[in-house]
Each structure stands twice: as structure tokens, then as C-alpha cells.
């Protein structure tokens, strides 16, 4: 790892190597303006990304704006796996396609129909919370998820915890779908 500024692509190669080796810990990227991103690895799986006060796919989208960064890694013991905050698309971008998570489980036809029925409403609420980046995030989330609950969970993962709760409440009001 290098504490010198270098192209972001080179830093992401280091992340790919760590993921490929099954590492656990936190991988840090620091941009030229000292904005720090923390990427959590657990046994080679990227579980979380935080950057500019955002998490998940939104944080990854914001990372794409970095041209140069320095990087470091702090190893930690592996732990029980948890649900990743990231869509398959975000993981592919971070790892160059070398770490493909298991394909999403096929949703029953009713799950996809329910998603399609509520998509416009969910996208509208997401835009209010995420701003213009919501379109790109929604595309990825809707493609990767099989139920409305998964969609809401993935979108909420891109928000700070206090906003995520309000987001879920707004979705519940707008769609009539109760949280599980």
C-alpha cells in the first residue's frame, strides 16, 4: 500500500488483491483533498463502503469522482459474514469484476411484479433523498433485487442511519408496503 497519491485505478488493484487473498479489515482511500473512504472487507468480501458521509452504492458512485488517492489497509480478524450493503454492480466496479458475489436468487414472479408496480414511486422517494445520483443507484438496485423489501434495504444502505429510517417510512407511506 502506498501513502503517496497515485491513480485511483492503482489503489483499486490493491483492493482487488486483498479481496482475492480473502483479507479481512478496513481498506482506506484518501483523496487529494483528504476525504477518506473506508471499505470493509470480511474474508475477501466487500461488505461496506463509506465516503463523504454516504454508504453503499452512493459512496461508490462518489468514489468514481476521485482521480488520485493514497491507500492503506488495517487488517482485522475475519468474522461471521453479514449482508453486504453493495449491489453487484458496485462490487464489480471496485474489484474489476474479479469478485462476483453469488447471483441474486430468482424472485418469485409476484416479487418482480410487485417491484414493477412500485418502481416509479420508490424512484421518486429515492430522488428526494439521494438527489440526481438516484437514477444510477436505482438502476443497479432494481436489477439486483428480487423483492420490494430488498430494494428498499439496498437504497436505504446509501443513506446515513437517521435518513435511512425516514426513507423507509416514506416508502411505507407511499406504497402501503409494511417493513419486514
HUTA-V866988 format. One record per residue. N is the residue number from 1. RES is the residue in one small letter. SS is DSSP state (~ for helix, > for strand, _ for the rest). PSI is psi as a letter, one per 40 degrees, with the letter a starting at -180 (none if undefined). Layout:
# HUTA-V866988
n:N res:RES ss:SS psi:PSI
n:N res:RES ss:SS psi:PSI
This chain:
# HUTA-V866988
n:1 res:x ss:_ psi:i
n:2 res:x ss:_ psi:h
n:3 res:x ss:_ psi:e
n:4 res:x ss:_ psi:i
n:5 res:x ss:_ psi:h
n:6 res:x ss:> psi:i
n:7 res:x ss:> psi:i
n:8 res:x ss:~ psi:d
n:9 res:x ss:~ psi:d
n:10 res:x ss:~ psi:d
n:11 res:x ss:~ psi:d
n:12 res:x ss:~ psi:d
n:13 res:x ss:~ psi:d
n:14 res:x ss:~ psi:d
n:15 res:x ss:~ psi:d
n:16 res:x ss:~ psi:d
n:17 res:x ss:~ psi:d
n:18 res:x ss:~ psi:d
n:19 res:x ss:~ psi:d
n:20 res:x ss:~ psi:d
n:21 res:x ss:_ psi:e
n:22 res:x ss:_ psi:f
n:23 res:x ss:_ psi:i
n:24 res:x ss:_ psi:h
n:25 res:x ss:> psi:a
n:26 res:x ss:> psi:h
n:27 res:x ss:> psi:h
n:28 res:x ss:> psi:h
n:29 res:x ss:> psi:h
n:30 res:x ss:> psi:h
n:31 res:x ss:> psi:i
n:32 res:x ss:_ psi:d
n:33 res:x ss:_ psi:e
n:34 res:x ss:_ psi:f
n:35 res:x ss:_ psi:h
n:36 res:x ss:> psi:h
n:37 res:x ss:> psi:h
n:38 res:x ss:> psi:h
n:39 res:x ss:> psi:h
n:40 res:x ss:> psi:h
n:41 res:x ss:> psi:i
n:42 res:x ss:> psi:h
n:43 res:x ss:_ psi:f
n:44 res:x ss:_ psi:e
n:45 res:x ss:> psi:h
n:46 res:x ss:> psi:h
n:47 res:x ss:> psi:d
n:48 res:x ss:> psi:i
n:49 res:x ss:> psi:h
n:50 res:x ss:> psi:h
n:51 res:x ss:> psi:h
n:52 res:x ss:_ psi:f
n:53 res:x ss:_ psi:e
n:54 res:x ss:> psi:i
n:55 res:x ss:> psi:i
n:56 res:x ss:~ psi:a
n:57 res:x ss:~ psi:d
n:58 res:x ss:~ psi:d
n:59 res:x ss:~ psi:d
n:60 res:x ss:~ psi:d
n:61 res:x ss:~ psi:d
n:62 res:x ss:~ psi:d
n:63 res:x ss:~ psi:d
n:64 res:x ss:_ psi:e
n:65 res:x ss:_ psi:e
n:66 res:x ss:_ psi:h
n:67 res:x ss:_ psi:d
n:68 res:x ss:> psi:i
n:69 res:x ss:> psi:i
n:70 res:x ss:> psi:i
n:71 res:x ss:> psi:i
n:72 res:x ss:> psi:i
n:73 res:x ss:> psi:h
n:74 res:x ss:> psi:h
n:75 res:x ss:> psi:i
n:76 res:x ss:_ psi:i
n:77 res:x ss:_ psi:i
n:78 res:x ss:_ psi:i
n:79 res:x ss:_ psi:a
n:80 res:x ss:_ psi:h
n:81 res:x ss:_ psi:i
n:82 res:x ss:_ psi:i
n:83 res:x ss:_ psi:h
n:84 res:x ss:_ psi:i
n:85 res:x ss:_ psi:e
n:86 res:x ss:_ psi:i
n:87 res:x ss:_ psi:i
n:88 res:x ss:~ psi:d
n:89 res:x ss:~ psi:d
n:90 res:x ss:~ psi:d
n:91 res:x ss:~ psi:d
n:92 res:x ss:~ psi:d
n:93 res:x ss:~ psi:d
n:94 res:x ss:~ psi:d
n:95 res:x ss:~ psi:e
n:96 res:x ss:_ psi:f
n:97 res:x ss:_ psi:e
n:98 res:x ss:_ psi:e
n:99 res:x ss:_ psi:g
n:100 res:x ss:_ psi:h
n:101 res:x ss:_ psi:i
n:102 res:x ss:_ psi:i
n:103 res:x ss:_ psi:i
n:104 res:x ss:_ psi:i
n:105 res:x ss:_ psi:i
n:106 res:x ss:_ psi:h
n:107 res:x ss:_ psi:i
n:108 res:x ss:_ psi:i
n:109 res:x ss:~ psi:d
n:110 res:x ss:~ psi:d
n:111 res:x ss:~ psi:d
n:112 res:x ss:~ psi:d
n:113 res:x ss:~ psi:d
n:114 res:x ss:~ psi:d
n:115 res:x ss:~ psi:d
n:116 res:x ss:~ psi:d
n:117 res:x ss:~ psi:d
n:118 res:x ss:~ psi:e
n:119 res:x ss:~ psi:d
n:120 res:x ss:~ psi:d
n:121 res:x ss:~ psi:d
n:122 res:x ss:~ psi:d
n:123 res:x ss:~ psi:d
n:124 res:x ss:~ psi:d
n:125 res:x ss:~ psi:d
n:126 res:x ss:~ psi:d
n:127 res:x ss:~ psi:d
n:128 res:x ss:~ psi:d
n:129 res:x ss:~ psi:d
n:130 res:x ss:~ psi:e
n:131 res:x ss:~ psi:a
n:132 res:x ss:~ psi:d
n:133 res:x ss:~ psi:e
n:134 res:x ss:~ psi:d
n:135 res:x ss:~ psi:d
n:136 res:x ss:~ psi:d
n:137 res:x ss:~ psi:d
n:138 res:x ss:~ psi:d
n:139 res:x ss:~ psi:d
n:140 res:x ss:~ psi:d
n:141 res:x ss:~ psi:d
n:142 res:x ss:~ psi:d
n:143 res:x ss:~ psi:d
n:144 res:x ss:~ psi:e
n:145 res:x ss:_ psi:i
n:146 res:x ss:_ psi:e
n:147 res:x ss:_ psi:i
n:148 res:x ss:~ psi:d
n:149 res:x ss:~ psi:d
n:150 res:x ss:~ psi:d
n:151 res:x ss:~ psi:d
n:152 res:x ss:~ psi:d
n:153 res:x ss:~ psi:d
n:154 res:x ss:~ psi:d
n:155 res:x ss:~ psi:d
n:156 res:x ss:~ psi:d
n:157 res:x ss:_ psi:e
n:158 res:x ss:_ psi:e
n:159 res:x ss:_ psi:i
n:160 res:x ss:_ psi:i
n:161 res:x ss:~ psi:d
n:162 res:x ss:~ psi:d
n:163 res:x ss:~ psi:d
n:164 res:x ss:~ psi:d
n:165 res:x ss:~ psi:d
n:166 res:x ss:~ psi:d
n:167 res:x ss:~ psi:d
n:168 res:x ss:~ psi:d
n:169 res:x ss:~ psi:d
n:170 res:x ss:~ psi:d
n:171 res:x ss:~ psi:d
n:172 res:x ss:~ psi:d
n:173 res:x ss:~ psi:d
n:174 res:x ss:~ psi:d
n:175 res:x ss:~ psi:d
n:176 res:x ss:_ psi:e
n:177 res:x ss:_ psi:h
n:178 res:x ss:_ psi:i
n:179 res:x ss:_ psi:i
n:180 res:x ss:_ psi:none
